[in-house]
C-alpha cells in the first residue's frame, strides 16, 4: 500500500476511522480509494451524498505529502491498521484509529499490556502506590501504557524508565511537540525502551477535545486498565468507562473516604465498574498470569496429550506467538470455519490449555 495514500486517508474531512475501513474494504487499498470516483464511493455502506460532499481529495493528498516530509525528517514510524506492528488489542475496538504515529522501540503486541491512569493532582499516597505496583509488575514482563500527563501518568512512566521496563506514552497532540513541556526529559528517555504514540499528525496542538480521544487508545491497547487515584470527574474515569465498553478488565485502588482524589476509585469499585486492587498479585491472579520463571517451567510441564488434530494446530499457533491472537487472526491462520474454531477454542479453554482474554483474543496458559 502507498504510505502517501494511507496518511492522506486520515486527512479526508467527514471520513472517520469506521468509514475509512469501509472504503478500504470495498476498494482494496487506500490508493484505490483515491482513484475511485465519488460516485463509486456511494456504493460503500455508510457513505451518502452528505458524506461525499465534504472531502477534498487534493487537499488531503497535499497535507499528506507535507506530513511525509516531517515523518522522514524526524524518524517517525507510521503504523497503518493493516500492519503487524499495529496494536492488535486496539485493532479489535470498534472506534480504533486507522493510523498511528510512533517514536521509539517497543513491541505494541507484547504478551502482557497494562494501562495505568490517574489524576494529574496525585498525592504522595497515589505516587507511592503507582511506584509500588510497577515494581511488583516487573517480574511479569509487562508493557505499561499511560497518557504522559502530570501526576499518576508520568509517575508510572518514570518508574518504568527507572526499572528499564517498556512503557508507551499516548499523546493528545502531534509528535512535534510535548505537552506538558516538563515531561519532555521523561519522554526522551522512554523512547529507548518504549515509545511515544499518537493518532494526530504534526502540527496538532493539545486541544481539550483530543484527550478523551487519546484515552480510548490508552484503554484499547491493554489487557486491563488500572486506576490508581482519581477524582469523581476527569480523564481517568473516562478511560475506565471506555475500557468497560471494550469488555476489558478494570482495577482501582481504594482510597480513604472523603479524600477528593479517591472518590473516583471508590465510585468505580462501589458500582462494580472496577475490581478492588491492593497490588500486582491481585491483578496477576485475576488475569491468570504467572511470573516469567514460573511461566517457563509451566510451559515445559503442560504438554497437551489429549487434543484433537485441529486443537493441536490451534495450540501450536498460539504457542508460537508471544502476543495473544484474536479469533479473526486464528481463523486465517488455521483456515477453519469460525463456528468450528469457536467450538475448538471453548473445548481447549475448558481443558485448561488456553486462556480467553478481552477482545476475543486467546493465549496459551
C-alpha positions as CSV (number, residue, x, y, z in Angstrom):
1,X,0.0,0.0,0.0
2,X,1.1,3.6,-0.6
3,X,2.1,5.3,2.6
4,X,1.1,8.6,1.0
5,X,-2.4,7.5,0.4
6,X,-2.7,5.9,3.8
7,X,-1.8,9.1,5.5
8,X,-4.0,11.1,3.2
9,X,-7.0,9.0,4.1
10,X,-6.8,10.4,7.7
11,X,-7.0,13.9,6.3
12,X,-10.3,13.4,4.4
13,X,-12.9,15.5,6.2
14,X,-16.1,13.7,7.2
15,X,-14.4,10.3,6.9
16,X,-13.7,8.8,10.3
17,X,-11.9,5.5,11.1
18,X,-15.0,3.4,10.6
19,X,-15.9,4.8,7.2
20,X,-12.2,4.7,6.2
21,X,-12.1,1.0,6.9
22,X,-15.2,0.5,4.9
23,X,-13.7,2.3,1.9
24,X,-10.6,0.2,2.1
25,X,-12.5,-3.0,2.5
26,X,-14.6,-2.1,-0.6
27,X,-11.8,-0.8,-2.9
28,X,-8.9,-3.0,-1.6
29,X,-6.4,-0.3,-0.6
30,X,-6.0,3.3,0.4
31,X,-4.6,4.1,-3.0
32,X,-7.6,2.6,-4.8
33,X,-9.9,4.7,-2.6
34,X,-8.3,7.9,-4.0
35,X,-8.5,6.5,-7.6
36,X,-12.2,5.8,-7.3
37,X,-14.8,8.4,-8.2
38,X,-17.2,9.8,-5.5
39,X,-20.0,8.1,-7.5
40,X,-18.3,4.7,-6.7
41,X,-17.9,5.8,-3.1
42,X,-21.7,5.9,-2.8
43,X,-21.8,2.1,-3.3
44,X,-20.0,1.7,0.1
45,X,-22.3,1.1,3.1
46,X,-22.4,4.2,5.3
47,X,-21.4,6.6,2.5
48,X,-24.1,9.0,1.5
49,X,-24.4,12.2,-0.5
50,X,-23.8,14.4,2.6
51,X,-20.6,12.4,3.3
52,X,-19.0,12.8,-0.1
53,X,-19.9,16.4,-0.4
54,X,-17.2,17.4,2.1
55,X,-13.9,15.5,1.5
56,X,-11.4,17.4,-0.6
57,X,-9.2,14.7,-2.1
58,X,-6.5,17.1,-3.5
59,X,-6.2,18.9,-0.2
60,X,-5.9,15.6,1.7
61,X,-3.1,14.4,-0.6
62,X,-1.3,17.7,-0.3
63,X,-1.4,17.6,3.5
64,X,-0.2,14.0,3.5
65,X,2.8,15.0,1.3
66,X,3.7,17.7,3.9
67,X,3.3,15.1,6.7
68,X,5.6,12.6,4.9
69,X,8.3,15.2,4.8
70,X,8.1,15.6,8.6
71,X,7.9,11.9,9.1
72,X,11.1,11.3,7.1
73,X,13.0,14.2,8.8
74,X,12.1,13.2,12.4
75,X,12.3,9.4,12.0
76,X,8.7,8.8,12.8
77,X,7.2,5.3,12.3
78,X,3.8,5.3,10.6
79,X,1.7,2.2,11.5
80,X,-1.4,1.5,9.4
81,X,-4.1,-0.7,10.9
82,X,-3.3,-3.5,8.4
83,X,0.3,-3.7,9.7
84,X,1.5,-6.4,12.0
85,X,3.0,-3.7,14.2
86,X,-0.4,-2.1,14.9
87,X,-1.6,-2.9,18.4
88,X,-3.9,-5.9,17.9
89,X,-5.9,-5.3,21.1
90,X,-6.7,-1.8,19.9
91,X,-7.5,-3.0,16.4
92,X,-10.3,-5.1,17.9
93,X,-12.0,-1.9,19.2
94,X,-14.9,-0.6,17.0
95,X,-13.6,3.0,17.1
96,X,-9.9,2.4,16.7
97,X,-7.9,4.8,14.6
98,X,-6.7,3.5,11.2
99,X,-3.2,5.0,11.6
100,X,-0.7,5.7,14.4
101,X,2.5,7.8,14.5
102,X,5.2,6.4,16.8
103,X,8.7,7.2,18.0
104,X,10.7,4.6,19.9
105,X,11.5,0.9,20.1
106,X,8.8,-1.3,21.6
107,X,6.5,-4.3,20.7
108,X,3.0,-2.9,20.9
109,X,1.7,-6.5,20.9
110,X,3.6,-7.7,23.9
111,X,2.1,-10.7,25.7
112,X,1.0,-8.6,28.7
113,X,-0.1,-4.9,28.5
114,X,-1.5,-2.8,31.3
115,X,-2.7,0.8,31.2
116,X,-2.2,2.9,34.3
117,X,-4.1,6.1,34.7
118,X,-5.0,8.6,37.4
119,X,-5.3,12.2,38.5
120,X,-3.0,15.0,37.5
121,X,-3.1,16.1,41.1
122,X,-1.6,12.9,42.5
123,X,-1.0,12.8,46.3
124,X,2.1,11.1,47.8
125,X,-0.2,8.1,48.6
126,X,-1.1,7.8,44.9
127,X,2.5,8.2,43.7
128,X,3.7,5.6,46.2
129,X,1.0,3.1,45.1
130,X,1.9,3.7,41.5
131,X,5.7,3.1,42.1
132,X,4.9,0.0,44.2
133,X,2.6,-1.5,41.6
134,X,5.1,-1.2,38.8
135,X,7.9,-2.6,40.9
136,X,5.7,-5.6,41.7
137,X,4.8,-5.9,38.0
138,X,8.5,-6.2,36.9
139,X,8.7,-10.0,37.2
140,X,5.7,-10.4,35.0
141,X,7.3,-8.8,31.9
142,X,4.6,-6.2,31.4
143,X,4.3,-3.3,28.9
144,X,2.9,-0.3,30.7
145,X,0.7,2.2,28.8
146,X,-0.3,5.7,30.1
147,X,-1.0,9.2,28.8
148,X,2.2,11.0,29.8
149,X,0.1,13.6,31.7
150,X,1.2,15.2,35.0
151,X,0.5,13.2,38.2
152,X,-0.1,9.4,38.1
153,X,0.7,9.1,34.4
154,X,4.2,10.5,34.4
155,X,4.9,8.8,37.8
156,X,4.2,5.4,36.0
157,X,6.4,6.3,33.1
158,X,9.3,7.4,35.3
159,X,9.2,4.2,37.4
160,X,9.2,2.1,34.2
161,X,12.3,4.1,33.0
162,X,14.0,3.6,36.3
163,X,13.4,-0.2,36.2
164,X,14.1,-0.4,32.5
165,X,10.5,-1.7,31.8
166,X,8.9,-0.9,28.4
167,X,6.4,1.9,28.6
168,X,4.3,3.7,26.0
169,X,3.0,7.3,26.3
170,X,-0.1,8.0,24.3
171,X,-0.3,11.7,23.3
172,X,-3.2,14.0,22.6
173,X,-1.2,16.0,20.0
174,X,1.4,15.6,17.3
175,X,4.9,14.2,17.9
176,X,6.5,17.5,17.0
177,X,5.7,18.9,20.5
178,X,5.4,17.9,24.1
179,X,2.6,18.8,26.5
180,X,3.1,19.4,29.3
181,X,6.7,20.6,28.4
182,X,8.1,19.5,31.8
183,X,7.6,15.9,30.8
184,X,10.0,16.2,27.8
185,X,13.0,14.7,29.7
186,X,11.0,11.6,30.7
187,X,9.5,11.3,27.2
188,X,13.0,11.3,25.6
189,X,14.2,8.5,28.0
190,X,11.1,6.4,27.2
191,X,11.9,6.1,23.5
192,X,14.9,3.9,24.4
193,X,12.8,1.1,25.7
194,X,9.3,2.2,24.9
195,X,7.6,4.7,22.6
196,X,5.5,7.8,22.2
197,X,2.3,7.2,20.3
198,X,-0.4,9.3,18.8
199,X,-3.1,9.3,16.1
200,X,-2.5,13.0,15.5
201,X,-0.3,14.4,12.7
202,X,2.4,17.0,13.3
203,X,1.1,20.5,14.0
204,X,-1.8,19.2,16.1
205,X,-1.9,21.2,19.3
206,X,-3.1,19.7,22.6
207,X,-6.8,20.8,22.3
208,X,-9.1,19.8,25.2
209,X,-11.2,17.5,22.9
210,X,-8.2,15.5,21.9
211,X,-7.6,13.9,25.3
212,X,-10.9,11.9,25.6
213,X,-10.0,10.5,22.1
214,X,-6.5,9.8,23.4
215,X,-8.0,7.9,26.3
216,X,-9.6,5.3,24.0
217,X,-6.2,4.3,22.7
218,X,-4.8,4.0,26.3
219,X,-7.7,1.7,27.2
220,X,-7.8,-0.2,23.9
221,X,-4.2,-1.1,23.8
222,X,-4.2,-3.0,27.1
223,X,-5.5,-6.2,28.6
224,X,-6.6,-4.2,31.7
225,X,-6.7,-0.6,33.0
226,X,-5.7,0.3,36.5
227,X,-6.9,3.5,38.1
228,X,-4.6,4.4,40.9
229,X,-6.0,7.7,42.2
230,X,-8.8,9.8,40.6
231,X,-11.5,12.4,41.3
232,X,-15.1,11.8,40.5
233,X,-14.6,13.6,37.2
234,X,-11.7,13.6,34.8
235,X,-9.8,11.6,32.2
236,X,-9.0,8.6,34.4
237,X,-12.7,7.8,34.9
238,X,-13.3,8.4,31.2
239,X,-10.6,5.9,30.4
240,X,-12.1,3.3,32.8
241,X,-15.5,3.7,31.3
242,X,-14.1,3.2,27.8
243,X,-12.2,0.1,29.0
244,X,-15.5,-1.3,30.3
245,X,-17.2,-0.7,26.9
246,X,-14.4,-2.7,25.3
247,X,-15.1,-5.5,27.8
248,X,-11.6,-5.1,29.3
249,X,-10.8,-5.6,33.0
250,X,-10.7,-2.5,35.1
251,X,-9.0,-2.3,38.5
252,X,-8.9,0.5,41.1
253,X,-7.1,1.2,44.3
254,X,-9.5,2.1,47.1
255,X,-8.9,5.3,49.0
256,X,-9.9,7.0,52.2
257,X,-13.5,8.1,52.4
258,X,-13.7,11.9,51.9
259,X,-10.4,12.2,50.1
260,X,-11.1,14.2,46.8
261,X,-8.8,12.1,44.7
262,X,-10.1,8.8,46.0
263,X,-13.7,9.5,45.2
264,X,-13.3,8.3,41.6
265,X,-11.7,5.0,42.5
266,X,-14.2,4.3,45.3
267,X,-17.1,5.1,42.8
268,X,-15.8,2.6,40.3
269,X,-15.5,-0.1,43.0
270,X,-18.8,0.6,44.6
271,X,-20.6,0.5,41.3
272,X,-18.9,-2.7,40.1
273,X,-17.1,-0.9,37.3
274,X,-13.7,-1.9,38.7
275,X,-12.2,-4.7,40.8
276,X,-10.6,-3.6,44.0
277,X,-6.8,-3.7,43.7
278,X,-4.2,-3.8,46.5
279,X,-1.2,-4.9,44.5
280,X,0.1,-6.7,41.4
281,X,-0.7,-10.1,42.9
282,X,-4.4,-9.3,42.8
283,X,-4.1,-8.3,39.1
284,X,-2.0,-11.3,38.2
285,X,-4.4,-13.7,39.9
286,X,-7.5,-12.3,38.1
287,X,-5.7,-12.2,34.7
288,X,-4.2,-15.7,35.1
289,X,-0.6,-14.5,34.9
290,X,2.5,-16.3,36.1
291,X,5.9,-14.8,36.8
292,X,8.3,-15.3,33.9
293,X,10.3,-18.0,35.6
294,X,7.1,-19.8,36.6
295,X,5.7,-19.5,33.1
296,X,8.7,-21.1,31.5
297,X,8.5,-24.0,34.0
298,X,4.8,-24.4,33.4
299,X,5.3,-24.4,29.6
300,X,7.7,-27.3,30.0
301,X,5.3,-29.3,32.1
302,X,2.0,-28.5,30.4
303,X,2.3,-30.7,27.3
304,X,-1.1,-31.4,25.7
305,X,-1.8,-35.1,25.4
306,X,-5.5,-35.3,24.6
307,X,-6.0,-32.7,21.9
308,X,-7.6,-33.4,18.5
309,X,-5.6,-32.6,15.3
310,X,-7.4,-29.3,14.9
311,X,-6.9,-28.4,18.6
312,X,-3.2,-29.2,18.4
313,X,-2.9,-26.9,15.4
314,X,-4.5,-24.1,17.3
315,X,-2.3,-24.8,20.3
316,X,0.9,-24.8,18.2
317,X,-0.1,-21.5,16.6
318,X,-0.8,-19.8,19.9
319,X,2.4,-21.2,21.4
320,X,4.5,-19.7,18.6
321,X,3.2,-16.2,19.2
322,X,4.3,-14.0,22.1
323,X,1.2,-11.9,22.0
324,X,-2.4,-13.2,22.3
325,X,-4.2,-13.8,19.0
326,X,-7.6,-12.5,18.1
327,X,-10.2,-15.0,16.8
328,X,-10.1,-13.3,13.4
329,X,-6.3,-14.0,13.2
330,X,-6.8,-17.6,14.2
331,X,-9.5,-18.1,11.6
332,X,-7.0,-17.0,8.9
333,X,-4.0,-19.0,10.3
334,X,-5.9,-22.2,10.9
335,X,-8.2,-21.9,7.8
336,X,-11.1,-23.2,9.9
337,X,-14.7,-22.1,9.8
338,X,-15.5,-19.6,12.6
339,X,-18.1,-21.9,14.2
340,X,-15.6,-24.9,14.2
341,X,-12.8,-22.7,15.5
342,X,-15.0,-21.3,18.3
343,X,-16.0,-24.9,19.4
344,X,-12.4,-26.0,19.5
345,X,-11.3,-22.9,21.4
346,X,-14.1,-23.5,24.0
347,X,-13.1,-27.1,24.5
348,X,-9.4,-26.2,24.9
349,X,-10.3,-23.5,27.4
350,X,-12.3,-26.0,29.4
351,X,-9.4,-28.3,29.4
352,X,-7.1,-25.5,30.7
353,X,-4.8,-25.3,27.7
354,X,-5.6,-21.8,26.6
355,X,-7.0,-18.6,28.2
356,X,-9.7,-16.4,26.8
357,X,-8.8,-12.7,27.0
358,X,-10.8,-9.5,26.5
359,X,-11.5,-8.6,22.8
360,X,-12.0,-12.3,21.8
361,X,-8.2,-13.0,22.0
362,X,-6.5,-16.2,23.2
363,X,-3.2,-17.3,24.5
364,X,-1.6,-20.5,25.9
365,X,-2.0,-20.9,29.6
